[in-house]
Amino acid sequence: MAFDHIVKSYDEDLKFLNDKIKDMGKMAVNQLKRAIEAIVERNATLALQIIETDPLIDKIEHEIDTFAIRMIALRQPVAKDLRHVVSALKVSSHLERLADYATNIARRAITLSGMPHNLSMHVISRMADLVQGMIKDVLQAYATGDDKKAHQVWNGDKEVDEMYLSYLRELLTYMMEDPRNIGPCTELLFVAKNLERMGDHATNIAELVHYFNYGEPFKDPRPKGRSITHTTIEKLPSEMMKKKTSKKAPEKRKPQ
């Protein structure tokens, strides 16, 4: 985002906001990366470090909030300048939530580290890579005002939703096959849900990039995967049982 104001300190204030958002974004991405590492490697020590780091991100969000409110009061920005400050406020809130979800994943890593299981982490790793890519791309779009890249992130959320629902079905299958899988599968289900929500927040930031550029939301409805609701989750086990019981053995013919 380029600045060109007569008052140099005005440009410096806007740059300060951008730099803080950049720092906060890097920390959130790193928290997610390390949280997934803790899950895959069953590293409870690393998970604790992630949890201890979370207050630092909260502190940066508070700094951005305080600075932005002060800037609105003193500078009284209008038009695109006002959208810039408002967007920074909202983006920092989404980044804070991203970091919170990474912390939640770290907590699940601690629980999983004490559970005996041989479940594959391949889907979780793939899903995390996809979400990390979305966050990095949308932060770059925010920093440069790249509406095209923001729109790509916005469209990419559907893939995360579909991956989550597919993994949900997979985990439920494991739980139905062996009750010993219920504990670890439940934890992984929460991890996957946190990743799905992180994708939503990346999409929200993409919408803010468009708002900053044009002062309005995207015209098209947000692309989503199949609806994931409590009703959907409740229906899945019964659907699977129907499929399981539908494969009945052929009836024996009566002797002539």
C-alpha positions in Angstrom: 0.0 0.0 0.0 1.6 3.3 -1.1 1.2 6.4 0.9 1.2 10.0 -0.5 0.1 12.6 2.0 1.3 16.2 2.5 1.9 15.5 6.2 4.7 13.0 6.4 3.8 11.9 9.9 0.4 10.7 8.5 2.2 8.3 6.2 4.3 7.2 9.1 1.2 6.4 11.1 -0.2 4.3 8.3 3.1 2.5 7.8 3.2 1.7 11.5 -0.2 0.0 11.2 0.9 -2.0 8.2 4.2 -3.1 9.9 2.3 -4.2 13.0 -0.2 -6.2 10.9 2.8 -7.8 9.0 4.5 -8.8 12.3 1.3 -10.1 13.7 0.6 -12.1 10.6 4.0 -13.7 10.6 3.6 -14.7 14.2 0.1 -16.2 13.6 1.5 -18.3 10.6 4.4 -19.5 12.7 2.1 -20.5 15.6 0.1 -22.6 13.2 3.1 -24.2 11.6 4.6 -25.1 15.0 1.2 -26.3 16.3 0.9 -28.8 13.5 4.5 -29.9 14.1 3.5 -30.5 17.7 0.5 -32.6 16.6 2.4 -34.7 14.1 5.5 -35.3 16.3 3.5 -35.6 19.5 5.7 -32.9 21.0 4.0 -31.7 24.2 7.0 -29.4 25.0 6.6 -27.5 21.8 2.9 -27.3 22.3 3.5 -25.6 25.7 5.8 -23.1 24.1 3.1 -22.2 21.5 0.5 -21.6 24.3 3.0 -19.4 26.2 3.6 -17.3 23.1 -0.1 -16.5 22.5 -0.2 -13.4 24.9 2.4 -11.7 22.8 0.0 -11.7 19.8 -2.8 -10.4 22.0 -0.5 -7.6 23.0 0.2 -6.6 19.4 -3.6 -6.6 18.7 -4.1 -4.3 21.7 -1.3 -1.9 20.3 -3.0 -1.8 16.9 -6.4 -1.1 18.5 -5.1 1.7 20.6 -3.1 3.3 17.8 -5.9 3.0 15.3 -8.5 4.6 17.6 -6.1 7.4 18.5 -5.4 7.9 14.8 -9.1 8.2 14.0 -9.6 10.7 16.8 -6.6 12.9 15.9 -6.3 12.5 12.1 -10.0 12.2 11.3 -9.3 10.2 8.2 -11.8 10.0 5.4 -12.5 7.9 2.3 -9.7 5.4 1.6 -7.6 6.5 4.5 -10.5 5.8 6.9 -11.0 2.4 5.2 -7.3 1.7 5.7 -7.5 2.3 9.5 -10.8 0.4 9.9 -9.4 -2.5 7.8 -6.3 -2.7 10.0 -8.5 -2.9 13.1 -10.5 -5.7 11.7 -7.6 -7.6 10.2 -5.8 -7.5 13.6 -8.9 -9.1 15.2 -8.9 -11.9 12.6 -5.2 -12.5 13.1 -5.7 -12.7 16.8 -8.4 -15.4 16.3 -6.0 -17.3 14.0 -3.4 -17.3 16.7 -6.1 -18.5 19.2 -7.0 -21.4 17.0 -3.3 -22.3 16.7 -3.2 -22.3 20.5 -6.2 -24.6 20.6 -4.5 -27.0 18.3 -1.4 -26.9 20.6 -3.7 -27.9 23.5 -5.0 -30.8 21.5 -1.4 -31.8 20.7 -0.7 -32.1 24.5 -3.7 -34.4 24.9 -2.9 -36.5 21.9 0.7 -36.9 23.0 -0.5 -39.0 25.9 -2.9 -41.2 23.8 -1.7 -44.4 22.2 -2.9 -44.5 18.5 -1.6 -45.1 15.0 -3.8 -42.7 13.1 -2.3 -41.0 10.1 -1.7 -37.2 10.3 -1.5 -36.9 6.5 -4.9 -35.2 6.0 -4.2 -32.8 8.9 -0.9 -31.8 7.4 -2.4 -31.3 4.0 -5.2 -29.2 5.4 -2.8 -27.1 7.5 -0.6 -26.5 4.4 -3.6 -25.3 2.5 -4.7 -22.9 5.3 -1.1 -21.6 5.8 -1.0 -20.9 2.1 -4.3 -19.0 2.2 -3.1 -16.9 5.2 0.3 -16.1 3.6 -1.4 -15.1 0.3 -4.0 -13.0 1.9 -1.5 -11.1 4.0 0.5 -10.4 0.9 -2.7 -9.2 -0.8 -3.4 -6.9 2.1 0.2 -5.5 2.1 0.1 -4.8 -1.6 -3.6 -4.1 -2.1 -3.7 -7.0 -4.6 -7.4 -7.5 -5.1 -6.9 -10.4 -7.6 -4.9 -12.4 -5.1 -7.5 -11.6 -2.4 -10.2 -13.0 -4.6 -8.2 -16.2 -5.2 -8.0 -16.7 -1.4 -11.7 -16.0 -1.1 -12.5 -18.7 -3.7 -10.1 -21.1 -2.1 -12.1 -21.5 1.1 -14.4 -24.0 -0.5 -11.6 -26.5 -0.8 -10.9 -26.3 2.9 -14.6 -26.9 3.7 -14.7 -29.9 1.4 -11.5 -31.4 2.9 -12.9 -30.9 6.4 -16.2 -32.7 5.7 -14.3 -35.5 4.0 -12.0 -35.9 7.0 -15.0 -35.8 9.3 -16.5 -38.8 7.6 -13.1 -40.6 7.7 -12.7 -40.0 11.5 -16.3 -41.2 12.2 -15.5 -44.4 10.3 -12.5 -45.0 12.4 -14.5 -44.5 15.6 -17.2 -46.9 14.5 -14.7 -49.5 13.5 -12.9 -49.5 16.9 -14.0 -47.7 20.1 -10.4 -47.3 21.1 -10.1 -44.7 18.3 -12.9 -42.5 19.8 -10.5 -40.5 22.0 -7.8 -39.6 19.5 -10.3 -39.2 16.7 -12.3 -36.7 18.7 -9.2 -34.6 19.3 -8.3 -34.7 15.6 -11.8 -33.7 14.8 -11.4 -30.5 16.9 -8.0 -29.9 15.2 -9.6 -30.1 11.8 -12.5 -27.8 12.8 -10.0 -25.2 14.1 -8.2 -25.4 10.7 -11.5 -25.0 8.9 -12.3 -21.9 11.0 -8.9 -20.5 10.2 -9.7 -20.7 6.5 -12.8 -18.7 7.2 -10.8 -16.0 8.9 -8.4 -15.9 6.0 -11.4 -15.4 3.7 -12.7 -12.6 5.9 -9.3 -10.8 5.5 -9.6 -11.2 1.7 -13.0 -9.5 1.9 -11.3 -6.6 3.8 -8.8 -6.2 1.1 -11.6 -5.7 -1.4 -13.4 -3.4 1.0 -10.2 -1.3 1.3 -9.8 -1.0 -2.4 -13.4 -0.4 -3.4 -15.4 0.5 -0.3 -17.8 -2.4 -0.8 -17.9 -6.2 -0.3 -17.5 -8.8 -3.1 -20.6 -8.8 -5.2 -20.9 -12.6 -5.5 -22.0 -14.8 -2.5 -19.1 -16.4 -0.6 -18.2 -19.8 -2.2 -18.6 -22.5 0.4 -18.3 -26.3 0.4 -21.2 -28.5 1.5 -23.0 -27.1 4.5 -21.3 -28.3 7.7 -23.8 -28.0 10.6 -24.6 -29.9 13.8 -27.4 -31.6 11.8 -24.9 -32.7 9.2 -22.6 -34.1 11.9 -25.5 -35.9 13.7 -26.6 -37.5 10.4 -23.2 -38.8 9.3 -23.1 -41.9 11.7 -26.6 -43.0 10.7 -25.8 -42.5 7.0 -22.7 -44.7 7.4 -24.6 -47.4 9.3 -27.1 -47.5 6.4 -24.3 -48.0 3.9 -22.8 -50.7 6.1 -26.0 -52.6 6.5 -27.2 -52.1 2.9 -24.6 -54.7 1.8 -26.7 -57.6 2.8 -25.9 -61.2 2.0 -27.9 -62.6 -0.9 -31.0 -64.5 0.1 -30.7 -68.3 0.0 -33.1 -69.9 -2.5 -35.6 -72.4 -1.2 -35.0 -76.0 -2.3 -37.4 -77.0 -5.1 
